[in-house]
Amino acid sequence: MNDMEPTARARTAIVIGGGVAGPVAALALRKAGIEATVFEAYRPGTGSRGGPLGLAPNGLNALRTVGADRALTDEGIPTPRMVIHSGSGKVLGTVESAPDLPVNTTIPRGRMAELLQGHAAASGVPIVYGKRFVDAVDTGRSVIAQFDDHTTHEADLLIGCDGIRSTVRGIIDPAAPRPRYTGLIGLGGFADTPLGVSDTGGAFHMVFGRKAFFGHVSDGERTGWFANLPFKTFDRETLAGTSFETWIALMRDLFADDRSAALQILDHVTPESFIPASPLEDLPHVPVWSKGRIALIGDAAHATSPSSGQGASMAIESAVELARCLRDLPVPQAFKAYEHARRDRVERVIATAARTNQSKAAGPVAARFRDALMPFFMERFTTPEKMAWQYAHTIDWNAPAV
């Protein structure tokens, strides 16, 4: 049995979830002198492939702390600018990355997880696949994780990185809020670039279409795309049971009157490269992030909708920040310091994304006002200086946690 004193610093950790947050948490904990083992429910190659996922400059800064930034930027598409269009083709505004920050990178979601898992494993982090977490017992001196194959694992603490439907969150707080539906359904994928779709030159084109939202980026060889479709209500079984052909036909109808690359790209989407529909959700406020020797990071604690472009970066930042706090403080104080450092920032990002979702789901009248006013707001409020709170954020690993 673990005989760790309640006020001592942690020496070992269980990390539940091998997506984005989990491998980074394990790497950061290892850098902090804490041996961590990652337990992932899916076996390699059986998880979601994922559509295009943005890794923002602040996320890359945090990844650099654990030496994992190059593993992703070497495979991703550099995306230093975002160009916003109306359905008529009018440019509503452009968001440029600050020249002194790492360049935003776009990469398939599933590939990002694979690369982070590979980097963690190569760095000496044990990753155990095919282990679905079901429960935990906090003894006061350690945590015993229980898995669906009736095996257990014990460590000084347990970190839940198991996503927006976190099992760990429910153990910490059975009254924890459920994910909030944003009113949008997301679809997308990554495919070989169709003929006639040009290299976007580092720009991710986002189109507020007349009926739905479409985005794409291409480096001339690969094209990542996504669509957000307004649905007031949805049924998961119906979504899962809707055929590929039906979704393509629906999107072709929704984007038929827009000036964008949507129809051309959809003509070349295959079932193999298509990521099925899923609701866009967030968690605007999770009251309890930790209890005893168990804590949450990433989407388990602070899920933002994909509209933020910050989901992965927020998870990475939190993983590094939690490890820094655990390096310097006993477990209860470390969890408090971590939450104090992170809560206001992540909830501000979530709120910003929620406003974007409302614009994507705007009706015809609201859309006209949006298209008329957006150039004014884009010009004044999306400059590098105004966006620095998001993109220029850095974590000083060498500073003592208090």
Number of C-alpha atoms within 10 A of each C-alpha: 7 12 8 15 13 16 12 13 19 26 18 20 26 24 28 29 26 26 25 27 32 34 35 30 32 33 31 29 30 23 16 19 15 20 21 28 26 25 26 23 19 17 11 11 10 9 13 14 20 21 25 26 23 25 30 26 25 26 28 27 23 28 25 12 19 21 17 21 19 12 15 22 19 10 15 21 26 23 23 22 18 19 16 22 24 24 22 15 14 12 17 22 18 20 19 18 22 19 9 8 17 21 22 26 23 27 21 21 21 19 21 25 23 21 18 24 25 15 21 25 16 10 15 14 20 17 21 16 15 14 22 18 24 14 15 20 14 18 12 13 18 25 22 17 22 18 17 13 11 9 10 14 14 19 24 29 24 27 26 27 32 29 25 19 13 19 20 26 28 15 16 20 15 10 11 15 15 14 18 14 17 20 19 25 21 20 23 24 24 26 20 16 20 18 10 10 17 15 15 15 15 19 22 25 21 24 29 26 23 21 23 21 27 27 23 23 28 27 20 16 12 15 22 24 27 22 22 27 23 21 13 11 11 14 9 10 8 9 15 11 10 12 12 17 10 10 15 19 11 13 21 16 12 18 22 15 14 21 17 23 18 24 18 14 20 17 11 14 20 15 13 11 16 21 19 21 19 16 23 21 21 23 21 21 17 18 12 16 22 23 15 18 24 26 25 30 31 28 24 26 30 27 29 30 28 20 17 18 18 26 26 25 25 27 28 27 27 28 29 28 27 26 26 25 26 24 23 17 20 16 23 18 16 23 24 16 19 25 21 11 17 17 17 10 14 25 18 14 22 23 18 15 21 21 12 14 22 15 16 25 22 19 14 11 8 13 20 13 11 18 19 13 12 17 17 12 13 15 13 10 13 15 15 16 11 11 15 15 13 20 23 19 16 16 15 13 17 7 10 11 20 12
